[in-house]
């Protein structure tokens, strides 16, 4: 099977690239696919000889999106819709990544894929727009909502904590936001499983959740990072209001992964094991 992957340098795309030796993956990075040009990106799908399409591109600057919502909507909403329509016209499965930010973060129970959405900010609205556009395309799609994606690549919470943990003896970290940290490696495996599943059975089309287990606060996540990395840095719990940001973050980012596990056979990944792999990759690099 051959997969067309949009993305090249992001966390997810780089983890997909690591799987290229085991399967046929064709990547469209920024030099080939400008996500501010939906028609040009859709043309690549129209011309491909791949069996399925995976979109690993996203506008992820959550705070910047508050003042640049037009670009966030274009990259996260309009262009994914154009890709999905092009894939549908070819009968190709389309896998797209979305986010816990489509929810308002109320309550404490894990959100189900069919729960009502209510984004708190521009980034969440743009991700929800992408979901709606992909669904409206009418093809075989899998929208995978994820949360707190981390890896040895790019900018993410793990790398930030490692940097700060080496500089400070005490670090204040938000403790009232809870979710499932997701290793990008596990998300890459989920994308490939979803694409293969859709090729076998079009009835599997839908929205799914893919996040790491167990659910944890940012503060407790930081503690585990420091423990595994052997850093002597004390974590001080603080509330969200003590660390104000331009964009509101959902306090409850718990996602129910049950339907994905039943449909595609992958169990929820243990982020603590994934963290060990990330730390090993960082040490080796």
Kinemage of the C-alpha trace (Angstrom):
@kinemage 1
@onewidth
@group {chain A} dominant
@subgroup {mainchain}
@vectorlist {calphas} color= white
{ca unk a 1} P 0.000 0.000 0.000
{ca unk a 2} L 1.115 3.551 -0.736
{ca unk a 3} L 0.277 6.574 1.367
{ca unk a 4} L 0.431 10.252 0.413
{ca unk a 5} L 1.381 12.254 3.512
{ca unk a 6} L 1.013 16.027 3.776
{ca unk a 7} L 3.702 17.335 6.114
{ca unk a 8} L 7.441 17.054 6.420
{ca unk a 9} L 9.007 18.624 9.498
{ca unk a 10} L 6.257 18.478 12.131
{ca unk a 11} L 6.185 16.018 15.008
{ca unk a 12} L 3.696 13.655 13.374
{ca unk a 13} L 5.212 13.802 9.884
{ca unk a 14} L 8.663 13.025 11.235
{ca unk a 15} L 7.351 10.005 13.108
{ca unk a 16} L 5.565 8.827 9.967
{ca unk a 17} L 8.837 9.244 8.070
{ca unk a 18} L 10.505 6.848 10.496
{ca unk a 19} L 8.072 4.200 9.280
{ca unk a 20} L 8.894 4.778 5.602
{ca unk a 21} L 11.295 1.838 5.498
{ca unk a 22} L 8.495 -0.569 6.327
{ca unk a 23} L 5.941 0.835 3.867
{ca unk a 24} L 5.580 3.202 0.938
{ca unk a 25} L 5.120 6.785 2.116
{ca unk a 26} L 5.264 9.812 -0.161
{ca unk a 27} L 5.665 13.149 1.633
{ca unk a 28} L 4.534 16.605 0.536
{ca unk a 29} L 6.369 19.182 2.640
{ca unk a 30} L 6.048 22.970 2.414
{ca unk a 31} L 8.132 23.090 -0.757
{ca unk a 32} L 5.456 21.018 -2.504
{ca unk a 33} L 2.295 21.817 -0.558
{ca unk a 34} L 1.540 25.366 0.570
{ca unk a 35} L -1.422 25.020 2.914
{ca unk a 36} L -2.435 28.611 2.282
{ca unk a 37} L -3.202 27.482 -1.293
{ca unk a 38} L -6.027 24.920 -1.018
{ca unk a 39} L -6.394 24.384 -4.776
{ca unk a 40} L -2.703 23.583 -5.263
{ca unk a 41} L -2.784 21.080 -2.387
{ca unk a 42} L -5.932 19.451 -3.735
{ca unk a 43} L -4.270 19.097 -7.141
{ca unk a 44} L -1.585 16.909 -5.560
{ca unk a 45} L -4.288 14.537 -4.344
{ca unk a 46} L -5.942 14.522 -7.756
{ca unk a 47} L -2.645 13.482 -9.346
{ca unk a 48} L -1.426 10.920 -6.807
{ca unk a 49} L -1.128 7.197 -7.355
{ca unk a 50} L -1.356 6.570 -3.593
{ca unk a 51} L -3.994 4.356 -2.016
{ca unk a 52} L -4.780 6.732 0.868
{ca unk a 53} L -4.041 10.276 2.044
{ca unk a 54} L -2.881 11.387 5.506
{ca unk a 55} L -2.907 15.053 6.532
{ca unk a 56} L -0.201 15.739 9.125
{ca unk a 57} L -0.141 19.522 8.572
{ca unk a 58} L -1.646 21.955 11.061
{ca unk a 59} L -1.458 25.523 12.303
{ca unk a 60} L -0.600 24.806 15.949
{ca unk a 61} L 0.282 28.260 17.329
{ca unk a 62} L -2.644 28.327 19.753
{ca unk a 63} L -1.976 31.780 21.190
{ca unk a 64} L -0.983 33.388 17.880
{ca unk a 65} L -4.255 32.163 16.359
{ca unk a 66} L -6.132 34.626 18.563
{ca unk a 67} L -4.777 37.462 16.392
{ca unk a 68} L -4.284 35.445 13.192
{ca unk a 69} L -7.492 33.456 12.978
{ca unk a 70} L -7.764 33.881 9.209
{ca unk a 71} L -4.557 31.914 8.628
{ca unk a 72} L -5.504 29.305 11.225
{ca unk a 73} L -8.868 28.830 9.500
{ca unk a 74} L -7.193 28.510 6.105
{ca unk a 75} L -4.611 25.934 7.198
{ca unk a 76} L -6.756 23.967 9.670
{ca unk a 77} L -10.148 24.330 8.015
{ca unk a 78} L -10.266 25.318 4.345
{ca unk a 79} L -7.322 23.350 2.974
{ca unk a 80} L -8.159 20.066 4.763
{ca unk a 81} L -11.638 20.374 3.276
{ca unk a 82} L -10.145 20.792 -0.200
{ca unk a 83} L -7.931 17.740 0.342
{ca unk a 84} L -10.874 15.697 1.578
{ca unk a 85} L -12.978 16.619 -1.455
{ca unk a 86} L -10.146 15.681 -3.814
{ca unk a 87} L -9.687 12.382 -1.983
{ca unk a 88} L -13.419 11.676 -2.098
{ca unk a 89} L -13.472 12.314 -5.850
{ca unk a 90} L -10.771 9.654 -6.246
{ca unk a 91} L -12.318 7.240 -3.751
{ca unk a 92} L -9.246 7.509 -1.499
{ca unk a 93} L -9.400 7.204 2.302
{ca unk a 94} L -8.470 10.461 4.031
{ca unk a 95} L -7.028 10.616 7.560
{ca unk a 96} L -7.031 14.006 9.290
{ca unk a 97} L -5.800 15.091 12.729
{ca unk a 98} L -7.919 17.245 14.998
{ca unk a 99} L -7.711 18.326 18.614
{ca unk a 100} L -9.167 18.263 22.112
{ca unk a 101} L -9.518 22.046 21.682
{ca unk a 102} L -12.805 21.538 19.830
{ca unk a 103} L -14.341 20.964 23.283
{ca unk a 104} L -14.908 23.502 26.051
{ca unk a 105} L -13.142 21.407 28.687
{ca unk a 106} L -16.117 21.335 31.055
{ca unk a 107} L -16.626 18.530 33.555
{ca unk a 108} L -14.292 15.669 34.405
{ca unk a 109} L -15.440 12.708 32.319
{ca unk a 110} L -13.616 11.841 29.090
{ca unk a 111} L -15.195 13.361 25.997
{ca unk a 112} L -16.770 10.969 23.498
{ca unk a 113} L -16.388 11.539 19.733
{ca unk a 114} L -20.063 12.430 19.364
{ca unk a 115} L -20.182 14.892 22.275
{ca unk a 116} L -21.129 18.465 21.429
{ca unk a 117} L -18.251 20.737 20.500
{ca unk a 118} L -17.752 24.253 21.865
{ca unk a 119} L -14.259 25.630 21.166
{ca unk a 120} L -12.928 28.231 23.589
{ca unk a 121} L -10.771 30.087 21.081
{ca unk a 122} L -9.627 30.670 17.524
{ca unk a 123} L -7.430 27.579 17.277
{ca unk a 124} L -10.246 25.310 18.427
{ca unk a 125} L -12.674 26.962 16.016
{ca unk a 126} L -10.264 26.385 13.141
{ca unk a 127} L -9.850 22.712 14.032
{ca unk a 128} L -13.608 22.261 14.265
{ca unk a 129} L -13.998 23.944 10.868
{ca unk a 130} L -11.628 21.349 9.444
{ca unk a 131} L -13.677 18.529 10.905
{ca unk a 132} L -16.884 19.889 9.404
{ca unk a 133} L -15.247 20.360 5.996
{ca unk a 134} L -13.811 16.834 5.954
{ca unk a 135} L -17.156 15.328 6.891
{ca unk a 136} L -18.968 17.385 4.265
{ca unk a 137} L -16.655 16.080 1.534
{ca unk a 138} L -18.596 12.831 1.601
{ca unk a 139} L -15.648 10.435 1.260
{ca unk a 140} L -14.048 7.765 3.420
{ca unk a 141} L -12.475 9.697 6.269
{ca unk a 142} L -11.087 9.210 9.739
{ca unk a 143} L -10.752 12.321 11.881
{ca unk a 144} L -8.441 11.562 14.807
{ca unk a 145} L -8.720 13.997 17.694
{ca unk a 146} L -5.624 13.962 19.862
{ca unk a 147} L -4.164 15.921 22.767
{ca unk a 148} L -0.830 17.083 24.172
{ca unk a 149} L 1.320 15.621 21.374
{ca unk a 150} L 4.995 15.183 22.298
{ca unk a 151} L 8.125 13.803 20.654
{ca unk a 152} L 11.862 14.349 20.334
{ca unk a 153} L 11.152 16.776 17.472
{ca unk a 154} L 10.059 20.389 17.262
{ca unk a 155} L 8.642 22.392 20.150
{ca unk a 156} L 6.576 20.584 22.788
{ca unk a 157} L 6.053 20.258 26.528
{ca unk a 158} L 8.633 17.531 27.086
{ca unk a 159} L 11.443 19.510 25.480
{ca unk a 160} L 10.408 22.702 27.288
{ca unk a 161} L 10.393 20.952 30.671
{ca unk a 162} L 13.792 19.381 30.026
{ca unk a 163} L 15.258 22.779 29.183
{ca unk a 164} L 13.728 24.546 32.180
{ca unk a 165} L 14.395 21.635 34.526
{ca unk a 166} L 18.114 21.973 33.853
{ca unk a 167} L 18.011 25.704 34.599
{ca unk a 168} L 15.833 25.867 37.714
{ca unk a 169} L 15.417 24.059 41.017
{ca unk a 170} L 11.678 24.876 41.289
{ca unk a 171} L 9.174 25.222 38.468
{ca unk a 172} L 5.516 26.300 38.691
{ca unk a 173} L 3.276 24.216 36.407
{ca unk a 174} L -0.480 24.321 35.828
{ca unk a 175} L -2.248 21.555 37.762
{ca unk a 176} L -5.941 22.086 36.950
{ca unk a 177} L -5.734 21.099 33.276
{ca unk a 178} L -5.955 17.330 32.779
{ca unk a 179} L -5.494 15.293 29.617
{ca unk a 180} L -3.709 12.431 27.926
{ca unk a 181} L -0.183 13.181 26.670
{ca unk a 182} L 0.175 11.555 23.250
{ca unk a 183} L 3.507 10.368 21.844
{ca unk a 184} L 3.673 11.401 18.182
{ca unk a 185} L 4.960 7.899 17.440
{ca unk a 186} L 1.706 6.392 18.706
{ca unk a 187} L -0.325 8.925 16.732
{ca unk a 188} L 1.611 7.978 13.582
{ca unk a 189} L 0.739 4.322 14.139
{ca unk a 190} L -2.895 5.313 14.630
{ca unk a 191} L -2.933 7.226 11.328
{ca unk a 192} L -1.595 4.230 9.427
{ca unk a 193} L -4.016 1.864 11.158
{ca unk a 194} L -6.946 4.146 10.321
{ca unk a 195} L -5.917 4.457 6.663
{ca unk a 196} L -5.536 0.686 6.312
{ca unk a 197} L -8.842 0.133 8.077
{ca unk a 198} L -10.703 2.499 5.773
{ca unk a 199} L -9.237 0.706 2.762
{ca unk a 200} L -10.730 -2.534 4.085
{ca unk a 201} L -14.064 -1.157 5.252
{ca unk a 202} L -15.567 2.196 4.265
{ca unk a 203} L -18.126 1.820 7.060
{ca unk a 204} L -15.382 2.688 9.568
{ca unk a 205} L -15.491 6.330 8.472
{ca unk a 206} L -15.997 8.754 11.356
{ca unk a 207} L -14.482 10.790 14.170
{ca unk a 208} L -12.260 9.032 16.708
{ca unk a 209} L -10.137 9.921 19.704
{ca unk a 210} L -6.473 8.949 20.057
{ca unk a 211} L -4.648 10.052 23.206
{ca unk a 212} L -2.185 8.643 25.706
{ca unk a 213} L -2.929 7.035 29.049
{ca unk a 214} L -3.215 7.589 31.921
{ca unk a 215} L -4.822 11.021 32.077
{ca unk a 216} L -2.665 13.425 34.055
{ca unk a 217} L -2.268 17.115 34.879
{ca unk a 218} L 0.467 19.194 33.303
{ca unk a 219} L 2.124 19.381 36.719
{ca unk a 220} L 2.174 15.612 37.210
{ca unk a 221} L 3.329 15.159 33.619
{ca unk a 222} L 6.257 17.463 34.403
{ca unk a 223} L 7.086 15.450 37.520
{ca unk a 224} L 7.313 12.250 35.478
{ca unk a 225} L 9.504 13.969 32.875
{ca unk a 226} L 11.921 15.112 35.585
{ca unk a 227} L 11.879 11.699 37.279
{ca unk a 228} L 12.662 9.810 34.070
{ca unk a 229} L 15.292 12.346 33.022
{ca unk a 230} L 16.958 12.327 36.449
{ca unk a 231} L 16.494 16.070 36.948
{ca unk a 232} L 16.278 17.458 40.479
{ca unk a 233} L 13.560 20.039 39.889
{ca unk a 234} L 10.627 20.519 42.240
{ca unk a 235} L 7.216 21.095 40.612
{ca unk a 236} L 4.901 23.608 42.272
{ca unk a 237} L 1.200 23.217 41.401
{ca unk a 238} L -0.534 26.383 40.227
{ca unk a 239} L -4.019 27.125 38.813
{ca unk a 240} L -4.561 28.194 35.210
{ca unk a 241} L -5.269 31.781 36.222
{ca unk a 242} L -1.755 32.047 37.655
{ca unk a 243} L -0.325 31.429 34.176
{ca unk a 244} L -2.477 33.581 31.848
{ca unk a 245} L -2.213 33.057 28.090
{ca unk a 246} L -3.878 34.852 25.146
{ca unk a 247} L -5.923 31.725 24.372
{ca unk a 248} L -7.981 29.846 26.929
{ca unk a 249} L -7.040 26.194 27.394
{ca unk a 250} L -9.643 23.493 28.147
{ca unk a 251} L -9.305 22.265 31.734
{ca unk a 252} L -10.664 18.842 30.844
{ca unk a 253} L -8.871 17.356 27.840
{ca unk a 254} L -9.692 13.748 28.683
{ca unk a 255} L -10.668 11.819 25.530
{ca unk a 256} L -12.475 8.479 25.369
{ca unk a 257} L -10.505 6.244 22.983
{ca unk a 258} L -12.874 3.271 23.105
{ca unk a 259} L -14.351 3.554 19.607
{ca unk a 260} L -10.910 3.774 17.981
{ca unk a 261} L -9.707 0.694 19.832
{ca unk a 262} L -12.783 -1.266 18.737
{ca unk a 263} L -12.604 -0.109 15.116
{ca unk a 264} L -8.876 -0.340 14.438
{ca unk a 265} L -7.474 -2.641 17.105
{ca unk a 266} L -4.903 -0.320 18.689
{ca unk a 267} L -5.056 0.065 22.458
{ca unk a 268} L -4.536 3.423 24.106
{ca unk a 269} L -0.769 4.063 24.313
{ca unk a 270} L 0.975 4.458 27.675
{ca unk a 271} L 2.659 7.864 27.449
{ca unk a 272} L 5.129 6.927 30.198
{ca unk a 273} L 6.611 4.274 27.900
{ca unk a 274} L 6.521 6.754 25.022
{ca unk a 275} L 8.361 9.277 27.214
{ca unk a 276} L 11.195 6.794 27.747
{ca unk a 277} L 11.516 6.443 23.966
{ca unk a 278} L 11.538 10.231 23.524
{ca unk a 279} L 14.258 10.686 26.139
{ca unk a 280} L 16.318 7.960 24.480
{ca unk a 281} L 15.927 9.643 21.075
{ca unk a 282} L 16.990 12.980 22.525
{ca unk a 283} L 20.034 11.422 24.189
{ca unk a 284} L 21.077 9.737 20.962
{ca unk a 285} L 20.668 12.932 18.962
